Amino acid sequence: MNDVRHPRDMNEAFAQAVNSGSIDALLALYEPDAVLIGQDGSERRGLAAIREELTALLALGGKIEAKNRFAVTLGDTALLSADWKLETTTPDGAPLVVGGRTAEVVRRQPDGRWLYVLDHPSAAT
């Protein structure tokens, strides 16, 4: 289960969830009605659509790293951005490195955890 208690920890929690290979760990970081912008630029609304997009991410394998750029909090909402890099291999074994810069909004839940409301993993690419 997600136990992120500070917005600045969201991107690291995301990277850890990806690196664990667990779709459930990834989905635990999102509100039920969250929006994730897919690699093709389309909106993925709700956990079922987000699951589809994140399953494709996990299928790439490899290791992801995320470095926070900022976390600005106002009450129960925070704006985040991180630089990320995924190192993996292509199906033929060639090295593949992809990355980007995120834009995210997270919201504090009644139990104190923070969850993604809006997630745009390639906002500045």
N, C-alpha and C positions, 0 to 999 in steps of 0.2 A: 504494500500500500504506500501511496505517496504521503510523505510527512514533511513537505517543504513548509518551513515556518517563516522564511524571509524571501521576498521577491528576488533578491540578488542570487539566490540559490537555485532558481528554476532552470537556468540553462545547464548547469552542472547536473541537476537531476535528470534532465532530458538526455544528456550525453550518457549518463550512467545507465538509463533505461534502454537506450539504443544498444549500448555495448553489452548489455545483459542478454539481448536478443528476445526479450519478453514483450509481446504486444500488450499484454495486460498491464505491465509496469508503465508503458508509454501512455496508454489510455487513461490510467489513473491520474495523469497530470492535467486532464482536460475536464471542463464543465460539460454536462450532457448536451447542451446546445451550442457548444463552442464552434468557431469557424477556423479552419485551417486552409491556407492558400496552397493549392497543389503545385507540383512542379510545372504543370501546364498553364498555371495562372488562374485556374478555376477555383471557386469556393467549395470547400468540403464542409458541409454543415451537419453537426451532430456526430455522435460517436461512431455510428455505423459507417458513415462516409469517411471519417477521419481514420478509422481502422483500416479501410481499404488503402488509403494513401500511405499510412505508416507501415503497413505490411510490405508494401513495395520498397520502402526505405530499408527495412530489416533484411529483405531479400538480397540487397547489395552486399551484405556482410561487411567486414572490415571494422575499423575503429573510428569513432567520431570524437572530436574535441571541440569544446565551446569555451570562448573567453568573453566574459561580460564586457560590454562597452559602457553601459550605464543601467541603473535601476532607479527610476524616479517614482516615489510613492506619494499618493494623495489619499489619505484615509484608507479605504479598503480596496483601492485600485492602484495598479502600478504599470508604468510603461517601461519596457525592457528592450535592450538591443544587445546582440552578441555577434562576434565573428566566429564562424565555425568552419571546420575542415574534416572531411571524411576521406580516409585513406583505405582503399580496397584494391581489388584486382578485377579485371574484365574476365568474361567467361574463358578467354584463351590464356589467362594468366598474366597479362600485362598489367603493370601498376596503373592505378587510376586514383587521382586526387581531385576531389571537387570541394567547393566551399562557397560561402556566402556571408551575408550580413543580415541579421534578423530584425524584425519589428514585432513586438508582442505586447499584449495587454493581459495582465493577470488580475485575479480578484480574490480577496481574502474570503474564505468560507466561514460559516458560523462556528466550526470547530477549530478555526485558526490556521488551517492549511491554505495554501495559495494554489489556484488552478488557472490554466490558460483559458481565456475567453476568446481572444483573437491571436492567431499565430501565423505570421508570414515569414517563413524560413529563408526566403530569398528576396527580401524587400529591397535590397540595394545591389542586386546583381544583374 
